[in-house]
Amino acid sequence: MKKKIIAAIVTATLLIAGCSDMANVSAGQENTMVLVEGWRDYSIYADKDTGVMYLVYQRNGNGCTVMLNADGTPKIWQGKE
């Protein structure tokens, strides 16, 4: 039950906050996301501060979602820039 509540909170947060295209960041703003891996229609980004990973897709519309571990917690990027 706890996993479902955490997943619902994360989903609601993403729906409220949304994801923006990385190209829209102005030159004066610091880009807080790093591209971890990219394909033709899908990319994985990680937040530089928290390490939380996001799947961004651009097929039949655009969208993004937080990546979750099997236990429902956000997946944390352990790599380096």
N, C-alpha and C positions, 0 to 999 in steps of 0.2 A: 504494500500500500504506500509505503514511504517513497518508493521509486516512482510510482505514478504521480505523486504529489510534486516531487522534484521536477519530473519531466514536464508536468503541466505548468509549473512556475517558469521554467526556462522557456517553454513555448510561448507563454503569454508575454514574457519580457521581449522576446524577439518580434512578436506580432505588434507590440506597442512601439518598440524602438525601431524595428525594421533594419534593413541592411541597405547601404548605399553603394553605388558604383565607386570603385577605388579611383577612377579617373576624375571624379568630381572634387577631389581634395585640392584646394587651392595651393598655390606655391608657398604661401605664408603659413599654412597649417602643417603640423607634424603628422605624418602618416603613422598611425598606431598599429596597422596591420602589416603582416609580412606574408608573402606568397610562399607556401610550403611546397605545393605541388600543383601542376595545372595540366589539363587535357583540353580537348577541343571544346566540349560543352560544360565541363566541370572544373572547378578549382577549389583548393583547400587553402584557407588563410588561417593565421594564428594571430591572436592579440599579443602585441609585444609585452604589455604589462602583466597580463594574467596567464598567458599561454593557452587560453581556451581556443579550440579549433572550430572553424566554421566551414561548412560545405556550401559553395556558391554554385548555382547551376543556371545555365542560359540556354535552355531548350524548351520550346513551346512556352515561352515566357521566362521571366527571371525570378529568382528567389534564393533564399539562403536559410540554413538551419544550423543549429549548434550540433556538433558531433558528440555522441554519448558513448560511454563505456557500457559494458554488459550490465553493470549494476545501476545504471541510470545517471551516474555522475558525469559532468562535462569531461570530454577528452582533453588532456593537457599535452601540449607540444613540448617535447624534451630536446628538440634539435637546436642548432645554432644558426644565426643569421648568415 
